Amino acid sequence: MNLPHLPPIRFVKEVFTCNDKYATVLCEFPCLPTLSMLTEAAAQASSAFAKSDTLQNGFLVLIKDVSLHIKVQSLTCVIIIEARASLGNASEFYFEVFEKEGGMMSVSGSLMVVLEEGSV
């Protein structure tokens, strides 16, 4: 995954699976994650769908219907992210966050990422 983020803000560690529609991504946090951190991790997880390894800046521009179902009690989570729609350089994703141990869904919601045109 080619992200400009550095620790402690880079949460995505590994892509477990990825196809055209869905990706499953491992995330680790330096402290118990807040809802904002989990949403940022989902935005970072969307980079699993990148078509090339060229660095391209993406901006989280929309957060919609995000719900905290259960407070996360782990530093390690798995995010399942679904590519829902894409128009030009904007893409909408639906995501669900699960604690790595236990498998209960903690957070769900949608977000939109816009890729910067001509970024290097």
Buried (B, 14 or more C-beta within 10 A) or exposed (E): BEBEBEEEEBBBEEBEEBEEEBBBBBBBBEEEBEBEBBBBBBBBBBBBBBEEEEEBEBEBEEBEEBEBEEEBEBBBBBBBBBBEEEEEBBBBBBBBBBBEEEEEEBBBBBBBBBBEEEEE
